[in-house]
């Protein structure tokens, strides 16, 4: 069924009630033609109910309610399936905590007109990170280097979720084959797209750590992601 818009912006949320009322309008200011899909994992803080209120006020906002928190990977794939089922041409995924600047959306969409996957990148010229401590920096660098070595990726920022995919690239990558339920979804998506012969371009942006709400990632999540990536290599 055609969506009426070429672009869907997906936001996977869990306890993001403090950020959503400002973030959704900021996204639509940068991409007025877009639709925004909030994929909420039954947040106990009422994020899902708030998303319903936003959708009632603006027809460009949609909400996908999931029954429980099953992991970022599961929620991300659910949002992508919605995009493919409703005929969107482009799918732009971003975090729901303002760490990904809405002002970068037009550059990502423009890049997706040239390649299959436009990757918002902290690790190319013009990109950067604000607000992290040494431990978080080290963990991110290690995971990104590991992904390049183990999965043969050429992109420098492989663990971030700020990306714009052409719908055809997601179809070719085979969402049914995705194994990652957690944070390794980001590296696995690039790996699957590379296997499908997709082209990539990295678009610089400055990541700013959240100021409201709590970060969901931990050292345990990072170690789990490393294991998932190793298993992908072994299966290959």
PyMOL commands that set and color helices and strands:
alter all, ss='L'
color gray80, all
select helices_A, chain A and resi 17-30+47-57+72-85+102-112+134-151+167-173+175-177+185-195+219-235
alter helices_A, ss='H'
color red, helices_A
select strands_A, chain A and resi 7-13+35-40+61-65+90-94+117-121+128-130+163-166+200-204+206-208
alter strands_A, ss='S'
color yellow, strands_A
deselect
rebuild
show_as cartoon
